[in-house]
Amino acid sequence: MKPMLTAFAAFAAFTVIAACAESDGAAQVVGKPAPNFKLADANGKPVSLSDFRGKTVVLEWNNPGCPFVKKHYGSGNMQKTQAAAAKDGVVWLTINSGAPGKQGHMNGAEAKAFLAQSGARPAAYLLDPSGVAGKAYDARTTPHMYVVNKAGTLVYAGGIDDKPTADPADIKGARNHVLAALSELKAGKPVSVPTSRPYGCSVKYS
């Protein structure tokens, strides 16, 4: 009996650990005011989330070298999502929280080169080398997506879609959680999927 009990205890402990690992810390703040931040953009201009109060805002955590980011940029999916959002007056802020010396870190010139090469069209590409904004949102992966409504409330946090792979072929059959949330907000409806499990490469904090 003891070996059986030991095995059961180990399984129970593993289940608890797995549940904690899969939980999304950002989900705890969905429905509450989105944390404000002030970061420099690729041109060195300070940008704050509060600058856009009264507008819907999408936050996208980015690392151009991540295969999961390449999936969405190489296929044009992220750019199409950005364009669709901008068409409806949504402000898109791309944020890089990679620390200096870590993979994915970029300076302003490198960020501008990425934007030009990829054809990305965010309202701003923000640099967060200290990780202050990323940690405030519990941003864990690239990409990790957030939607803030016009009242400044965080209404979505999680993956860009429901196909957690690096394969561009999976985009076609995926539910784009960001576009779905924006569509529901535009229609005056609550976001039906307010959280999802983010997927991608880990954010390279210091």
Summary of the structure (lengths in Angstrom):
residues: 206
radius of gyration: 18.0
end to end distance: 47.2
largest distance: 66.6
contacts: 642
relative contact order: 0.21
helix: 38%
strand: 19%
